[in-house]
């Protein structure tokens, strides 16, 4: 399934923020930031290294996929769910009607929450930003984070002000699917809560009025398309942007997420770290032509050093494979050998390449052992010869034994 919606299901381009929205955002953010800095101190304005902004249509599966995204990115903290932060009676009344809470309240609560120590390495934000003003506040926050990083760059506090990485992840479903999922969730929530009340086992789930009324569900989706979608789209050219087609089954959605979240260290690491690691190739680049190079080497062994290659292949077949077969269940075999065929340096390369081509992972360790041969009677010195012992470890997928 393609990872982009049809032209009919999305606007052609995100509109630019108006001057009034930008001015409103600047006033809101400045007020919140000034208040926050006065309360905690500038040196304690320590925000997460990585922020994943998880947005999506109602019913697109943000809650369902949050755990998977958290695991994929190696995060250890719970996500920040904006709707859970906004739990005042006024905010709940607005949410129940399918509307949104004020931008200043959202920004103020969020910035305070982001300063908690458990979010230092990274966090998922579920439901932010949802408006153009919140988008501008996000840009201002990232500007402040970069300014703090520059300010403390050469200080002992620099580890707390690392280069921020911002991901925008949008889960998309069309209106029909969104409404159907909202109404289905409403029925499931009612059944679940009735069972909890009857048995006293489990926890009650949030029961949203919009999950029981088709018109409210449609309105909630249209609010998303008219406000949140445009707001998220406007960030596409600024931060890492991931569009996830969430129409299909969960396994397919997870594959789409994995595809979008491929690691790109040069975009996430501090520039100093990138420079330090530049000489080490990225694994994905290294293995692009690995198979072709392996085939070329094996063919060259046969064409240019056929006799030695035949000896190595015969050694593997007659002396190594019987041992490997006996360890088929465990998936790892250890072999010690002094066979002289391996004394030719390129023979070891041949052996490793043969196992690689056949789907095994072989490692060879050479141990040199001095063996006494005779004593020089004139000097009393012991003359030794060097014996080479080749220790081979061959790994491969083991067999799963049925038990029962």
C-alpha positions as CSV (number, residue, x, y, z in Angstrom):
1,X,0.0,0.0,0.0
2,X,1.5,3.4,-0.9
3,X,2.6,5.7,1.8
4,X,0.9,8.8,0.4
5,X,-2.8,9.7,0.4
6,X,-4.6,10.2,-2.9
7,X,-4.8,13.8,-4.1
8,X,-8.5,13.9,-3.3
9,X,-7.8,13.2,0.4
10,X,-5.4,16.0,1.2
11,X,-4.8,19.6,0.4
12,X,-2.3,20.4,-2.4
13,X,-0.2,22.6,-0.2
14,X,-0.1,23.8,3.3
15,X,-1.1,27.5,3.7
16,X,1.4,29.9,5.2
17,X,0.9,31.1,8.7
18,X,-0.7,34.6,8.8
19,X,1.1,37.5,10.4
20,X,-1.5,37.5,13.2
21,X,-1.0,33.9,14.0
22,X,2.8,34.4,14.1
23,X,2.4,37.4,16.4
24,X,0.0,35.5,18.7
25,X,2.4,32.6,18.9
26,X,5.3,34.9,19.8
27,X,3.3,36.6,22.6
28,X,2.1,33.2,24.0
29,X,5.6,31.6,23.8
30,X,7.4,34.6,25.2
31,X,5.0,34.8,28.2
32,X,5.3,31.1,28.9
33,X,9.1,31.0,28.5
34,X,9.7,34.0,30.7
35,X,7.5,32.5,33.4
36,X,9.2,29.2,33.1
37,X,12.8,30.6,33.2
38,X,11.9,32.6,36.3
39,X,10.6,29.5,38.0
40,X,13.3,26.9,37.3
41,X,16.4,29.0,36.2
42,X,18.0,29.2,32.8
43,X,20.5,26.4,33.4
44,X,17.6,24.0,34.2
45,X,15.7,24.6,30.9
46,X,16.8,21.1,29.8
47,X,14.5,19.7,27.1
48,X,14.6,16.2,25.5
49,X,17.2,15.3,23.0
50,X,14.6,13.7,20.7
51,X,11.0,14.7,20.4
52,X,8.6,12.7,18.2
53,X,5.5,14.6,17.5
54,X,2.8,12.0,16.9
55,X,-0.2,13.3,15.1
56,X,-3.0,11.8,13.1
57,X,-6.6,11.6,12.2
58,X,-9.1,10.4,14.9
59,X,-9.0,6.7,15.0
60,X,-5.7,6.5,13.0
61,X,-4.1,4.4,15.8
62,X,-1.9,6.8,17.7
63,X,-2.5,5.0,21.0
64,X,-2.2,1.6,19.4
65,X,1.2,2.3,17.7
66,X,2.8,4.4,20.5
67,X,4.3,1.4,22.2
68,X,5.8,0.2,18.9
69,X,7.3,3.5,18.1
70,X,8.7,3.8,21.6
71,X,10.4,0.5,21.3
72,X,11.7,1.2,17.8
73,X,13.4,4.4,18.9
74,X,14.7,2.9,22.2
75,X,12.8,5.3,24.4
76,X,12.2,4.3,28.0
77,X,9.6,6.8,29.2
78,X,5.8,6.9,28.7
79,X,4.5,9.3,26.0
80,X,3.1,12.7,26.8
81,X,-0.5,12.6,25.8
82,X,-1.7,16.2,25.4
83,X,-5.3,15.3,26.0
84,X,-4.3,13.8,29.4
85,X,-2.5,17.0,30.3
86,X,-5.6,19.1,29.6
87,X,-7.9,17.7,32.3
88,X,-9.7,20.8,33.5
89,X,-13.5,20.9,33.4
90,X,-13.3,23.7,30.7
91,X,-10.9,21.7,28.6
92,X,-13.0,18.5,28.9
93,X,-16.1,20.4,27.8
94,X,-14.3,21.6,24.7
95,X,-12.9,18.2,23.9
96,X,-16.3,16.5,24.3
97,X,-17.8,18.9,21.8
98,X,-15.1,18.0,19.3
99,X,-13.3,21.3,19.7
100,X,-9.8,22.2,21.0
101,X,-8.3,23.8,24.1
102,X,-6.6,27.2,24.0
103,X,-3.1,27.4,22.7
104,X,-1.6,29.1,25.7
105,X,-2.8,26.4,28.1
106,X,-1.4,23.7,25.8
107,X,2.0,25.3,25.4
108,X,2.4,26.2,29.1
109,X,1.5,22.7,30.4
110,X,3.6,21.0,27.7
111,X,6.8,23.0,28.3
112,X,6.7,22.3,32.0
113,X,6.1,18.6,31.4
114,X,9.0,18.4,29.0
115,X,11.5,19.5,31.7
116,X,10.9,16.3,33.7
117,X,14.1,14.3,33.9
118,X,12.6,11.0,32.5
119,X,12.2,12.7,29.2
120,X,15.9,13.8,28.9
121,X,16.9,11.4,26.1
122,X,13.6,11.5,24.2
123,X,9.8,11.4,24.3
124,X,6.8,11.0,22.1
125,X,4.2,13.8,22.1
126,X,0.8,12.5,21.2
127,X,-1.4,15.3,19.9
128,X,0.9,18.3,19.4
129,X,0.9,20.6,17.6
130,X,-2.7,20.8,16.5
131,X,-3.0,24.5,15.4
132,X,-0.9,27.0,13.4
133,X,-0.1,28.9,16.6
134,X,1.2,25.7,18.3
135,X,3.3,25.1,15.2
136,X,4.9,28.5,15.6
137,X,5.4,27.9,19.3
138,X,7.2,24.6,18.4
139,X,9.5,26.5,16.1
140,X,10.3,29.0,18.8
141,X,11.0,26.2,21.3
142,X,13.5,24.6,18.9
143,X,15.1,27.9,18.3
144,X,15.5,28.4,22.1
145,X,16.9,24.8,22.5
146,X,19.5,25.5,19.8
147,X,20.3,28.9,21.5
148,X,20.8,27.1,24.8
149,X,23.0,24.5,23.2
150,X,25.3,27.3,21.7
151,X,25.3,29.1,25.1
152,X,26.4,26.0,27.1
153,X,28.4,24.4,24.3
154,X,31.8,24.7,26.0
155,X,30.6,24.4,29.6
156,X,30.3,21.4,31.9
157,X,26.6,21.6,31.3
158,X,26.8,20.9,27.6
159,X,25.6,17.3,27.9
160,X,22.3,18.7,29.0
161,X,21.9,20.9,26.0
162,X,22.4,18.5,23.0
163,X,21.4,19.1,19.4
164,X,17.7,18.6,19.3
165,X,16.1,16.0,16.9
166,X,12.5,16.6,16.0
167,X,10.4,14.0,14.1
168,X,6.9,14.7,12.8
169,X,5.0,11.5,12.5
170,X,1.5,11.6,11.0
171,X,-0.8,8.6,10.9
172,X,-3.4,9.0,8.2
173,X,-6.7,7.4,7.5
174,X,-9.5,8.7,5.3
175,X,-12.8,10.1,6.8
176,X,-14.9,6.9,6.3
177,X,-12.3,4.8,8.1
178,X,-11.8,7.3,10.8
179,X,-15.5,7.6,11.6
180,X,-15.9,3.8,11.5
181,X,-13.0,3.3,13.9
182,X,-14.3,6.0,16.3
183,X,-17.7,4.4,16.5
184,X,-16.2,0.9,16.9
185,X,-14.0,2.2,19.7
186,X,-17.1,3.7,21.4
187,X,-18.9,0.3,21.4
188,X,-15.8,-1.5,22.7
189,X,-15.3,1.0,25.4
190,X,-18.9,0.7,26.6
191,X,-18.6,-3.1,26.7
192,X,-15.3,-3.0,28.5
193,X,-16.5,-0.5,31.1
194,X,-19.6,-2.5,31.8
195,X,-17.5,-5.6,32.4
196,X,-15.2,-3.7,34.7
197,X,-18.1,-2.4,36.7
198,X,-19.7,-5.9,36.9
199,X,-16.6,-7.7,37.9
200,X,-14.5,-5.0,39.6
201,X,-11.5,-6.2,37.5
202,X,-9.6,-3.9,35.3
203,X,-9.6,-0.1,34.8
204,X,-12.3,2.0,33.2
205,X,-11.4,3.5,29.8
206,X,-12.1,7.0,28.7
207,X,-15.5,7.2,27.1
208,X,-15.7,10.0,24.5
209,X,-19.0,11.4,23.4
210,X,-17.6,11.7,19.9
211,X,-17.2,7.9,19.8
212,X,-21.0,7.4,20.0
213,X,-22.3,10.1,17.6
214,X,-21.5,9.8,13.9
215,X,-21.9,13.5,13.3
216,X,-19.6,14.4,16.1
217,X,-17.1,11.8,14.8
218,X,-17.3,13.4,11.4
219,X,-16.8,16.9,12.9
220,X,-13.8,15.7,14.8
221,X,-12.2,14.4,11.6
222,X,-12.9,17.6,9.7
223,X,-11.4,19.7,12.5
224,X,-8.3,17.5,12.1
225,X,-8.2,18.0,8.3
226,X,-8.9,21.8,8.5
227,X,-6.6,22.6,11.3
228,X,-4.2,19.9,12.5
229,X,-3.4,18.5,9.0
230,X,-2.3,21.9,7.7
231,X,-0.4,22.6,10.9
232,X,1.6,19.4,10.6
233,X,2.2,19.8,6.9
234,X,3.7,23.2,7.4
235,X,6.6,21.5,9.3
236,X,7.4,19.2,6.5
237,X,10.3,21.3,5.2
238,X,11.8,22.0,8.6
239,X,11.9,18.8,10.6
240,X,12.1,15.0,9.8
241,X,8.6,14.3,8.5
242,X,7.2,10.8,8.4
243,X,3.8,10.2,6.7
244,X,2.4,6.8,7.7
245,X,-0.5,5.2,5.8
246,X,-2.5,3.7,8.7
247,X,-5.4,2.4,6.7
248,X,-4.3,-1.2,6.7
249,X,-3.9,-3.9,9.4
250,X,-1.5,-3.2,12.3
251,X,1.3,-5.4,10.9
252,X,1.3,-3.3,7.7
253,X,1.3,-0.1,9.7
254,X,4.2,-1.2,11.8
255,X,6.2,-2.0,8.6
256,X,5.4,1.5,7.3
257,X,6.7,2.9,10.6
258,X,9.9,0.9,10.5
259,X,10.5,2.0,7.0
260,X,10.1,5.7,7.9
261,X,12.2,5.5,11.0
262,X,15.5,4.3,9.5
263,X,18.4,5.6,11.5
264,X,20.2,8.6,10.0
265,X,23.0,9.5,12.4
266,X,24.3,12.5,10.5
267,X,20.9,14.2,11.1
268,X,20.7,13.3,14.8
269,X,24.2,13.3,16.3
270,X,26.1,16.4,17.4
271,X,28.3,17.7,14.5
272,X,31.4,17.1,16.6
273,X,30.4,13.4,17.0
274,X,29.6,13.1,13.3
275,X,33.1,14.4,12.4
276,X,34.7,11.9,14.8
277,X,32.8,9.0,13.2
278,X,33.0,10.1,9.6
279,X,35.7,7.6,8.6
280,X,33.6,4.6,9.8
281,X,31.2,3.7,7.0
282,X,27.5,3.2,7.7
283,X,26.5,-0.4,7.7
284,X,23.7,0.1,5.2
285,X,26.1,1.6,2.8
286,X,28.8,-1.0,3.4
287,X,26.5,-4.0,2.6
288,X,24.8,-2.5,-0.6
289,X,27.3,-4.3,-2.9
290,X,28.5,-7.0,-0.4
291,X,26.8,-9.9,-2.1
292,X,28.2,-8.9,-5.6
293,X,31.7,-8.5,-4.1
294,X,31.4,-11.9,-2.4
295,X,30.4,-13.6,-5.7
296,X,33.3,-11.9,-7.5
297,X,35.8,-13.1,-4.9
298,X,34.6,-16.7,-5.0
299,X,34.7,-16.8,-8.8
300,X,38.3,-15.4,-8.7
301,X,39.3,-18.1,-6.3
302,X,38.1,-20.7,-8.7
303,X,39.6,-19.1,-11.8
304,X,42.9,-17.9,-10.4
305,X,43.7,-20.3,-7.5
306,X,41.6,-23.3,-8.4
307,X,43.9,-25.9,-6.8
308,X,44.0,-24.2,-3.4
309,X,40.3,-23.4,-3.5
310,X,39.6,-27.0,-4.2
311,X,41.6,-28.0,-1.1
312,X,39.8,-25.5,1.1
313,X,36.4,-26.6,-0.2
314,X,37.4,-30.3,0.4
315,X,38.6,-29.4,3.9
316,X,35.3,-27.8,4.7
317,X,33.2,-30.6,3.3
318,X,35.1,-33.5,4.9
319,X,36.4,-32.1,8.2
320,X,34.2,-29.2,9.2
321,X,30.7,-30.0,8.0
322,X,30.4,-33.3,9.9
323,X,31.0,-31.3,13.2
324,X,28.6,-28.5,12.1
325,X,25.9,-31.0,11.4
326,X,26.2,-32.5,14.9
327,X,25.5,-29.0,16.3
328,X,22.5,-28.3,14.0
329,X,20.2,-27.9,17.0
330,X,22.3,-25.3,18.9
331,X,23.2,-23.3,15.8
332,X,26.9,-22.9,16.8
333,X,29.9,-25.2,16.2
334,X,33.5,-24.8,17.6
335,X,36.3,-26.5,15.7
336,X,40.0,-26.6,16.5
337,X,42.3,-27.7,13.6
338,X,46.0,-27.7,12.7
339,X,45.3,-28.6,9.0
340,X,48.2,-27.2,6.9
341,X,45.8,-26.1,4.1
342,X,45.0,-23.0,6.3
343,X,48.7,-22.0,6.6
344,X,48.3,-20.2,3.3
345,X,46.9,-16.7,4.4
346,X,44.4,-16.5,1.6
347,X,43.0,-19.9,2.5
348,X,41.4,-18.4,5.6
349,X,39.7,-15.7,3.5
350,X,38.4,-18.5,1.2
351,X,37.0,-20.4,4.1
352,X,35.2,-17.4,5.6
353,X,33.8,-16.5,2.1
354,X,32.6,-20.0,1.5
355,X,30.7,-20.1,4.7
356,X,29.2,-16.6,4.1
357,X,28.0,-17.7,0.7
358,X,26.3,-20.7,2.2
359,X,24.5,-18.6,4.9
360,X,26.8,-19.3,7.8
361,X,28.8,-16.8,9.9
362,X,32.4,-18.0,10.4
363,X,35.1,-16.5,12.6
364,X,38.7,-17.8,12.7
365,X,41.1,-17.1,15.5
366,X,44.7,-18.2,15.1
367,X,46.6,-19.3,18.3
368,X,50.4,-19.7,18.2
369,X,51.7,-22.3,20.6
370,X,55.5,-22.9,21.2
371,X,56.2,-26.7,21.3
372,X,59.6,-27.8,22.7
373,X,61.6,-29.8,20.2
374,X,65.2,-30.2,21.5
375,X,67.7,-28.8,23.9
376,X,71.0,-27.1,22.7
377,X,73.5,-29.0,24.8
378,X,76.1,-26.3,24.4
379,X,74.0,-23.4,25.6
380,X,71.2,-25.3,27.5
381,X,68.6,-23.4,25.5
382,X,65.4,-25.1,24.6
383,X,64.5,-24.8,20.9
384,X,60.8,-24.7,20.1
385,X,58.7,-24.8,17.0
386,X,55.6,-22.7,16.6
387,X,52.4,-24.7,16.2
388,X,49.4,-22.9,14.8
389,X,46.0,-23.9,16.0
390,X,43.1,-22.5,14.1
391,X,39.9,-22.1,16.2
392,X,36.8,-21.8,14.1
393,X,33.4,-20.7,15.2
394,X,30.6,-21.3,12.8
395,X,27.2,-19.8,13.6
396,X,23.9,-20.4,11.8
397,X,20.1,-20.5,12.6
398,X,19.6,-23.4,15.0
399,X,16.8,-25.9,14.9
400,X,13.7,-25.4,17.1
401,X,12.8,-28.6,18.9
402,X,9.2,-29.2,19.5
403,X,8.6,-29.9,23.1
404,X,5.4,-31.2,24.8
